[in-house]
Amino acid sequence: MQTKWLEDLIALSHTGSLTRAAEQRHVTHPAFGRRIRALESWAGAPLIERRGTSVRLTGQGEKLLGFALQLVPAMAQARSEIGGADADGRTTTVTLSTGRTLARTVAADWLARISRQRAGVRVVVRTGHMAETLQRFERGESDFMLTYHHPQIAMRLSSHQYLQRKVASDRLVPVGKINARGQAAFNFEQPRPVPYLAYAETLALGRLVRDHLSNHPKAPRLEEAIECDSADALLEYALKGLGVAWLPWSLAAGACKARQLAPVGSKALEIGFEIRMVRAKRKLSPAAESFWQTVDPG
């Protein structure tokens, strides 16, 4: 049995799709299917049930998933501690998995605050989409995960295995370029649909905005003009006057204070959310445990 087969099972449990899981694991669909069948052969039981284009784990698959979520991180932790240790065996590398926007905003603020704890410690920050970040963390490839939290984008994380702590609050605010008169160039009260700068479906923020607008009684009329999988890029598009984007305030505040962008519409269209730091309950390296104390002093 190969560890990567267990990583495949973890990916499949998150996506519910052989095709999407194969994409996330960077293999072809047929190759991914062969690896799942090889894992079933090793386990001696069917692990998945196909339902049209989607799949779900069988009871045996769920049981094996529980073991995988313990074994894969433990193996990665052993590799990390051995490979990231100094001559005295002390681990000197701490790894953080997060999204690209959080890496630029909240993670940067956190790393600046803990400069004393970072002395002599190499910090590795790995970025990706929400699913990629979660899989990397569950495989034990990072000590911490910094992620968005909202009921509509809640992750499947066992409270028996992981600890979560709120480290910041933020909100998604619809913003657009300011015109020559110093006013917002876009108005949700205008009769024509407003050009909308949308997140790609792969982004958690995109799902949050879509759910909010689809259930909002006074959602504005929007016409999707651009879709992108980068909040940073959407910020640039908004600055160029290409439309309205729902951006994290931590990302857009500077441009708004500089009178380059302005909020559009009422505060009822804003979406509040938390940013949380997550770690495994198992004991981490001394350096990582020191970092965690800055998040949870208790």
MOLIN-V988311 format. One record per residue. RES is the residue in one letter. PHI is phi in whole degrees, 0 to 359 (none if undefined). PSI is psi as a letter, one per 30 degrees, with the letter a starting at -180 (none if undefined). OMEGA is omega in whole degrees, 0 to 359 (* if undefined). Layout:
RES/PHI/PSI/OMEGA ; RES/PHI/PSI/OMEGA
This chain:
M/none/k/181 ; Q/255/k/181 ; T/302/e/182 ; K/296/f/177 ; W/294/e/177 ; L/292/e/176 ; E/296/e/176 ; D/298/e/181 ; L/296/e/178 ; I/297/e/179 ; A/298/e/181 ; L/295/e/180 ; S/295/f/180 ; H/277/e/186 ; T/271/e/185 ; G/67/g/183 ; S/215/k/177 ; L/297/e/182 ; T/295/e/181 ; R/293/e/179 ; A/296/e/178 ; A/298/e/179 ; E/298/e/181 ; Q/292/f/180 ; R/270/g/175 ; H/61/h/174 ; V/227/l/178 ; T/287/l/178 ; H/302/e/179 ; P/299/e/180 ; A/295/e/179 ; F/295/e/178 ; G/300/e/179 ; R/295/e/180 ; R/291/e/177 ; I/294/e/178 ; R/295/e/178 ; A/296/e/178 ; L/292/e/177 ; E/296/e/178 ; S/296/e/178 ; W/295/e/182 ; A/286/f/182 ; G/75/g/181 ; A/201/l/175 ; P/292/k/184 ; L/252/f/182 ; I/227/l/173 ; E/239/k/179 ; R/270/k/178 ; R/229/i/185 ; G/67/b/180 ; T/270/f/181 ; S/251/l/177 ; V/225/l/173 ; R/219/l/181 ; L/283/k/173 ; T/284/l/176 ; G/301/e/178 ; Q/294/e/178 ; G/295/e/178 ; E/296/e/179 ; K/295/e/179 ; L/294/e/178 ; L/301/e/179 ; G/301/e/177 ; F/293/e/181 ; A/299/e/182 ; L/291/f/175 ; Q/263/e/186 ; L/288/e/185 ; V/299/e/177 ; P/297/e/181 ; A/296/e/179 ; M/294/e/180 ; A/294/e/179 ; Q/296/e/178 ; A/300/e/179 ; R/296/e/181 ; S/295/e/182 ; E/291/e/179 ; I/288/e/183 ; G/282/f/183 ; G/254/g/182 ; A/261/l/175 ; D/273/a/185 ; A/296/f/179 ; D/267/g/178 ; G/85/g/180 ; R/274/k/180 ; T/287/k/184 ; T/244/g/178 ; T/238/k/176 ; V/239/k/185 ; T/244/k/180 ; L/236/k/174 ; S/255/k/181 ; T/198/l/176 ; G/278/l/184 ; R/295/e/181 ; T/291/e/178 ; L/295/e/178 ; A/298/e/182 ; R/280/f/187 ; T/253/d/187 ; V/296/e/180 ; A/297/e/179 ; A/297/e/179 ; D/297/e/181 ; W/296/e/181 ; L/297/e/177 ; A/292/e/181 ; R/290/e/186 ; I/256/h/183 ; S/302/e/181 ; R/293/e/179 ; Q/293/f/183 ; R/279/f/182 ; A/301/k/179 ; G/79/g/181 ; V/245/k/176 ; R/272/k/180 ; V/255/k/178 ; V/249/k/178 ; V/251/k/178 ; R/246/k/183 ; T/246/l/178 ; G/175/a/175 ; H/291/l/185 ; M/303/e/181 ; A/294/e/179 ; E/296/e/180 ; T/298/e/180 ; L/296/e/181 ; Q/296/e/178 ; R/298/e/180 ; F/292/e/182 ; E/292/f/176 ; R/282/f/179 ; G/80/g/182 ; E/276/f/177 ; S/218/k/178 ; D/285/e/185 ; F/227/l/172 ; M/230/k/175 ; L/255/k/190 ; T/213/l/174 ; Y/286/l/174 ; H/223/k/177 ; H/200/k/181 ; P/308/e/183 ; Q/281/f/181 ; I/230/h/182 ; A/297/k/179 ; M/269/l/176 ; R/274/j/181 ; L/229/k/182 ; S/287/k/177 ; S/292/f/178 ; H/283/f/184 ; Q/250/f/188 ; Y/229/l/174 ; L/247/k/178 ; Q/234/k/176 ; R/223/k/176 ; K/287/k/180 ; V/245/f/180 ; A/194/l/172 ; S/238/l/179 ; D/209/l/177 ; R/208/k/175 ; L/271/k/185 ; V/238/k/175 ; P/289/k/183 ; V/229/l/178 ; G/212/l/183 ; K/294/k/175 ; I/270/k/181 ; N/274/a/184 ; A/297/f/180 ; R/272/g/179 ; G/80/g/180 ; Q/246/l/177 ; A/298/k/183 ; A/288/f/182 ; F/241/k/182 ; N/220/k/181 ; F/289/f/179 ; E/273/f/181 ; Q/291/l/185 ; P/292/e/181 ; R/275/l/176 ; P/299/k/180 ; V/271/k/177 ; P/299/k/189 ; Y/245/k/177 ; L/261/j/192 ; A/257/l/171 ; Y/280/k/173 ; A/292/l/182 ; E/297/f/181 ; T/288/f/183 ; L/266/k/178 ; A/299/e/180 ; L/297/e/178 ; G/296/e/178 ; R/296/e/180 ; L/294/e/180 ; V/294/e/181 ; R/299/e/180 ; D/295/e/181 ; H/298/e/182 ; L/289/e/181 ; S/291/f/181 ; N/250/g/182 ; H/272/k/183 ; P/294/f/181 ; K/238/h/178 ; A/297/k/181 ; P/288/l/175 ; R/280/k/183 ; L/235/k/174 ; E/233/j/184 ; E/299/k/181 ; A/259/e/182 ; I/217/k/171 ; E/240/k/182 ; C/210/k/180 ; D/263/g/179 ; S/222/j/176 ; A/294/e/178 ; D/299/e/179 ; A/293/e/178 ; L/299/e/176 ; L/300/e/180 ; E/296/e/179 ; Y/296/e/178 ; A/295/e/179 ; L/297/f/179 ; K/272/g/175 ; G/79/g/183 ; L/276/f/179 ; G/158/a/181 ; V/253/k/179 ; A/231/k/174 ; W/272/j/185 ; L/250/k/172 ; P/302/k/182 ; W/299/e/178 ; S/299/f/180 ; L/268/e/187 ; A/264/f/187 ; A/302/e/182 ; G/300/e/180 ; A/292/e/178 ; C/289/e/178 ; K/293/f/179 ; A/277/g/180 ; R/60/h/173 ; Q/262/e/177 ; L/234/l/176 ; A/214/k/174 ; P/299/k/180 ; V/243/k/178 ; G/83/a/184 ; S/274/l/179 ; K/294/f/178 ; A/295/f/179 ; L/272/f/178 ; E/281/l/183 ; I/231/j/179 ; G/276/k/177 ; F/205/l/179 ; E/253/l/168 ; I/244/k/184 ; R/238/k/171 ; M/260/k/183 ; V/236/k/175 ; R/216/l/174 ; A/283/l/179 ; K/287/f/179 ; R/297/l/182 ; K/294/k/178 ; L/263/l/178 ; S/295/l/178 ; P/305/e/179 ; A/296/e/180 ; A/293/e/178 ; E/297/e/177 ; S/296/e/178 ; F/297/e/183 ; W/298/e/179 ; Q/298/f/177 ; T/285/f/179 ; V/269/e/183 ; D/228/i/184 ; P/299/f/181 ; G/289/none/*
